[in-house]
Amino acid sequence: MSNIGNVWVFVEQEGGKIADVSLELVSKGAELAARLNVKLEAVLLGNNVAHCADTLFSYGCQTVFLAEDPRLEPFTVLPYAKVIMDLIKEHRPNILLFGATMKGRELAPRVASEKLAGLTADCTDLQIDDFEDKLNKKVYTDKLMQIRPAFGGNIIATIVNTWDDPQMVTVREGVMKLGDADPSRTGELEKVEVKLS
């Protein structure tokens, strides 16, 4: 494993059912993690949602951070952001993917502003590549290329985030290809202590 952090997916669920966009992001995240030679990890918040972990493992997650607490149901942005920030501080992921859903669009900017990390919305593709910052004469290796339409969709922009990690993006449902689940895959379930005041 390299010295860069792992790839994380925020897993959205409603009533214990994982959102399709989250599984699409897990499939894409597995590809990015393999390219970086790091782990793919999921962040799963809610109450009575542990059963979702097996599905996440079957799509390629190696670790699921599970935060279960009655106060995390239904979704409210502040408690979710607090739990995710605590996890980021402890584990320092390199990349964090969110679905561009109502929840994702509310949560991702809140986490990004608190972490002072960049956030690219509505990406249509994600790739790993090197980036040369000609202005500051620096070369960044293995950065997340955040590809999205710009100017009313007439051009495609590639955005690179050189701010603090994690490199954060939101992705719309149906953009990333859903991989195949393999029920024989397993992973590590890490229970998270929920600290809310």
C-alpha positions, 0 to 999 in steps of 0.5 A: 500500500502506498503512503497516500490515504484510501478512497472513501465512498459516502454510502447513502441509505434510506430505510436500510436500502443503499442508494443506487448511486452509492453502489455505482460510486463503490464500483468506480471507487474500486477502480480508483483504489486499484489504480492508486494501490490503496484500499476502498472504504465505505462510510455508512451512517444511520441506525440498524444499517449493519446489514448493508455492509455485506452488499458493500463488501460484495461490490468491492469495499475492503472496510466499512466504517459503520456509525449507528445511532438513533440520532442519525435517523432520519438524515440531518446534515450536522450530525452526519458532517460531524461523524464524517469529519471525526473519521476524516481527522482520524483516517485521512482519506485521499479521495471522498466520493458523494452521490449528487443527491439531495443528501450528498449536495447538502453534506459534501459542501459542509464537510469540504468547508469544514475541512478546507478541502476542494469539492467538484460537483456533478462529475461525469468521469473520474481518473487518476493522473499526474498534474503539472501546476505550471503557475506554481511550478509543481508536479503532483502525482496520482491526483484525481482528475475531476471531469465535468461539463462546463459552460452550459455543457458545451465543453468538458472541464478537468478539475484538479484539487491541490487543496488539503485532502480528501479530494472531494466530488459529487457524482450524479446517479447513472453516470458511473457503471455499476460493477458486478457484485460478488457475494464471496467477497468479504471485508472488515467492519469497523464500528465507529463511536458516534460522538454528538453533543 
